[in-house]
């Protein structure tokens, strides 16, 4: 540890680049041992956690536009963090619908009334074949857990002879919605990765499914709770331009300023970290971080229900819309926030990904951009080597991309760094 890097209080200096869930957890856990500066390129803190306070006529709502849901089974560390912070949550519904413009199909996957919200589904042979294939897939897909990570979703369903209705109107809509990925991109996901996630989240059975929850009052509540307890320095609108190794440690260049730190945690996306490092990235950093590309998605907060299924009986919490577009078109999905956040309102508040051209401009409240990781066959080997990028040359890397791409993965990867930097980590 460099003496030049010691703060006047005697603590080593730590830069955290990125103030999403991973960066916030690192800042929260390490602040007693380190003098921390938290760098954030945006003008707000939270990353994918972005609650928008809306005031329209006489109505006020706090609506989540990025991170929305979690459950205690699959998000134990995040749930523990909320409990520690005293942040309340409440149950929600995680129903799912599909609307297909190519075939005219609509259904909500919850219950008989939802499946047959479109009465024609009662006599539609392809729909019944899809239901049979869902049962078959849930029964036999665990076989891929012993398969190579090179086998893709598209290759697997073709090899096993699943019908087009199952693939195009169930599996791809479900997977593309979960990972906010284009249909063609999701086809190239490793099937083992997808089945692992489905199995862990009890999506292959109708029994024992976890109760999903939302943060009461909006997910920004936990961000505010962490910031209220944070004693370090917060630098918003401060994109880090470059990081350079020096005899004194790591020199962080931001807003045309330079500061030296004893350690730097990259809590930003993998591609952002590589861009900051540039030619100074090590061989391991280039090899591992490049295994996680990202996909940009536009989110629109609005009140236009025309993007939901035509039949109100088919409305769900998550609503996938397959339009007559190319296979590589961005996923179009609408989150019904009245259902998800249990909002009491005469309006239907929606957050829609990648379908702004079909939303009435007069009903748009705001537009936002979020990037999501894309998983390829190289992800498994890279993820197994995460520890090779923790506390090496005064640098560490964390983020949701080290797992399945969700909040719990961001927390878990951050806690691995906290343990390596000798901060107490909750059991």
N, C-alpha and C positions, 0 to 999 in steps of 0.2 A: 504494500500500500504506500502510495507516495505521500510524503509529508506535505508537499505543496498542495495536495488535494484536500487537506484537512480544513474543515470549517473552524471558525473561531471558537465554536462550542466543543471542538474536539472530535466531532463526528466526521466520518468520510462523506464525500459528496457523491450523490447519486442522481443521474438524469434518467427520467422515464419518458420515453417518446411514445405518445399515444395515450389518450385519456378515456378509452373505452373500458369495458369490464375488467380486462386483464391489467391494464395500467392502474386502474383505481384500486384493485385488490393489492397490487404490489405497493402502491403508495400507502394504503391503509395499514398493511402489515409491517412495513419496513421503516416507518417514520420514527420509531423510537431509536433505532440503531443508526440511521442514516440521515444526513441533511439532504432533503429531496427537492429537486425541481421537476415539475410535471409539465412537459411540453405538449401542446395540442395545436394542430394546424387549423382546426375550425375555430369559430368564435364562441363555441359552447363546449361544455364537458359532457361526456356520456357515450360517444361513439354511436353504436346502433340503438342505444337507449335514448329515445327522443320523444318526450311527451310534449304535445302542442296544446297550449291553453287557448281554447277557442271561445270567443264571445260573439254570439250572433243573435240579434234582436235582444230578447230578455233571457237568453239561455247561455250558460257557461259550462263548458265541458273540458276535461283534461284527457286528451286522446293520444294513445301510444301509436307511433307511426313506424317503429322499427322493432325492437324487442317487445314481445307482448306476453307470452305464456311460459310457464314452467310447471314442473310437478316435483313432489318431494322424493319420489322413487328415483328418478333419473337426474335430478338436480340436487343431490344431498348437500354439497358444499355451498352452492348458491343459497339454498334454503337456510342453511346454518348461518350464512352471512346476514340474511334478512332478519333472522331471529336475534342475532347479536346486535344489530342496528336498531331493533325495535320497529321494523317496518312491517306493516300489516299486509296481508293478502287475502283473497277470497276465491272460492271455486268458480270455475267457468266451464263452458261447453266447448268441445273440440269436434264439432260435426264438420262434414266435408261434402261438397257438392261438385258435380261436373255438368257443364253446359257445352255441348258440341255443335257448332254451327254447320259442320260438314254433314252430320247425320240427323240433326234435329233432336238428339238425345238430351234429356235432362234427368238427373236423379240426385237425391241426397242419401248418403250412405247410412243414415241412422234410421233403423226400423222399417217396418213394412210400408208405413205411410210415406216415408221419405223415398224409399227405393221406387215406389210406384206413384210418386207425385205426378208423374206423367203417365196417365192411365194406359197409354199405348204400350208401356213397358210390360204390362201383364201378358201381352200376346206377341212381344218382339222376340223372335228366336235368338238373335245375337245377344240380347240382354241376358237371357237365361244362360246362354253359354258363358258369358262373362262371369256370372255369379258362380257357376260351377268351377270355372278356372280360378276364381279367387279362393274357393275352398281348397282346391287342389294345390295351389301355390302355397297357401298357408301351411298345408300338411307336409309338403315335400321340399320346400326351399331351404330348410336347415341343412340339407346335404351340402350346400355350397360353403359352409363354414370350414370345411376341410379342403376346399378347392384353392387353386391358385388365385392370387389377387389380379392376375392378368385377364381373367374371364369377365367380360363386360355384361351389363344388363341386357343389351341387345343380343349378344351372342347366346346368352343363357336361355332367354325366352324362345329364341329360334330353335336352339338345340332341343329344348324340351317340348316344342310344338304347341305353345300357348296360342290361343286365338287372337286375332287382331283386336276384337272388342276389349278383351282383357288388357292387352298391352296399351292400346291407344286411349281407352276410356276409363282405365283404372290405375294400372301400375305407373305409367308415365305421368298422368296428372298428379298422382299422389307424390311420387318422388320429385318431380319438377317443382311442385309446390313447397315441399319440405326444404329443399336446397335452393330455391329461387333460381333454377337453372332452365335454359331452353330444353325443349324435348330432345333434340338431337344430342345435346351435351349430356343429358342424363342417361341416354342410351349407352354412353361410353363410360359411365361410372362403373367401378368394380362391383359386381353383383354381391360379392362377399361383404363388402363395406355396407351396402344397402340392407342386406338381410341381417347383419349384426345389429344395425340400428333398429330395424323393425322388431327384431326379437327382444332387444333390450327394453324397448318401449311398449312391449306387450301388444304389438300391432298385428300379430299373427293369430290372435285368439280373441274371442268375444268376452272372455272372462278374465278377471284380475287386472283390468286396465287401470292405470293410475288416475287419480283425480287431478286434472289440470287446474292451474290457478293463475291469477293475474295480481299484480301489485295494486292494492287499493289506492285510488287517487292518482294512478299512473306510475309507470316504472321510474320516472324521474325522482320519485321519493327516495329510493335507495341511493341514487347518485348524490342527492342533497345531503343525505345522512352521512355519507362518507366525507363529503367536502366540509361539513360542519365540524367534523372531528380532525380534519387534516391540518397539520401545523406547518407544512412546507410551503413552497412557492408554486403558484399555478400560473402558467404562461399560455393563455389562449391566443389565437391568431398568430401563432409562432411556429410556422412549419420549419422543421429542421432540414437544412439544405445539404449538409454533409457532416460526416464524422471522420476524424483523422486521429490515428495513433500518434502520441508524442511521448517523450521521456517522462512527462508529468502525468500521463494517463490517456484519457480520451478527450479530444477537443471537439466540442459540439459547436457547429456553425449554424446560426439561426438569425433571421432578420438582419443579416450582414453583421452580426455580433459573434464573438467567440468566447466560450467558457470551457474550462477544463474540469473533468469529473473523474473520480476514481473508478466508477463503474457506470455503465449505460445499459438500461433495459429497453430493448425494442419491443414495445407493446402495441405496435402498429401492425398492419398487414404485412405478409411476407414480401410481396412485391414492392411495397413502400420501403421496407427495410433495405432491400437490395438496391433500390434507387438512391437511398441516402448513402449507403456504403460505397457505391460505384466501384471503381477499380481497387479500392482498399478492402473489398470483401475477401475473406479467406476462401480456400478451396471448399471446405466443409460448408461455409455459409452459402456459397453459390449453389452447391449441389443440393443441399437440403431445402433451402428456401424456395428455389425455383421449382420444387415439386408441387407447389401450391399456387396455381394461377387463380385469378379472381375474375368475377363477372359483375358488371355494373348493372344495377336495376334502378328504375325511377319509381318512386312511391308518390302517389297523389292522395291527399286527404280531401274528401268531397262528400256531397250528399245526393249524388245522382244514382238512383237505384236501377237504372237501365242496364248496368253492367252485371247485375245479379241475375240469377235464373229468372226466366219469364214467369214461372209459376211460383207463387210465394211459398207454397208447401215445400218447394225444393231449396229455399234459402237456408244457408248453413253459416257456420262461423267462418269457414274457409270455402271460397267459391272459385273453382278453376274454370276458365273460359277458353275453350279451344276454338280459335277462329280459323278461317280458311286461309291460312298463311303458311309460309315455308317452315320446314321442320326446325330450322335454326332460329326461328323467331323467339324473342325473349318470352319467358313465361308470363301469362296474363292471369292474375289471381286477385280476387277482391276479398278482403277481410271485413266481415260485418262486425263493426266495433260495438254496436248495440248488444249483440249476443256475447262477444268476447269479454267486454268490460262491464256487462250488465248495466248499460247506460239507460237512464230514464229520460226519454226524449220523444217528442212528436216527429222528429226527423230520424232518418236512418243514416248514421255516420259510417262512412266507408273509407278504407285505405286500399287503394288499387295499385298493383305493380304492373308497369309496362303496358298500359292501355289508355293513356291519356287522350289519344286522338278520338276515342269513342265516349269521352266524358264531357258533359255540358260545361263549357268554360264558366258559365255563370254560377255553377255549383261547386267550383273548385276553391278550396280554402288554402291549400299550400302544396308545394312540390318539393320533394327531397330525393337525394341520391344515396343509395347504400350499395356497397360492394360485398359480394359473398364468395367464399372459396369454392373452387371447382376441384373435384377429387378424381384423380387418375390412378392408373396402376402403380405409379411410383410412390403413392402416398404412404403405403404401409411401411416400406423400408425407411422412408424419411421420418415418419412418426416414431418408429422404434429407436431412432438415433437423436431424439430431442435432447437428451442429456449431453450430447456432444456440442450443443450450442448454449450451454448454461455455465456461466462463470468461466469463460475461456477468453483470454486476452482482455479481460475487463469488460466483457459484453455478455448479455444474456438475451434470449428471444422467447417471447410468450405470445399467446393469442389463441383464439378459438380454432384456428386452422390445424392446431396440433391434435385435435380430436375430430368430432363430427361437425364442427362449425357453429356450435351453440354456446349459450352463456355458461353452462356448466363446464364446458371444455376450456373456455377462457379463464374461469376461476381455477380449474385444476392445473393448467399450465403455469399460471402465475404463482400458485402455491409451491410448485416444484422449485421455482426460482427463489422464493422466499426461504425455503428450507436450505437451499444451497448457500444463501447469503446469511444464514444463521439467524433468521427471524423465527419466533415461535409460530408454529402452524397448528391450527385446530385439528383435533383427532378426527 
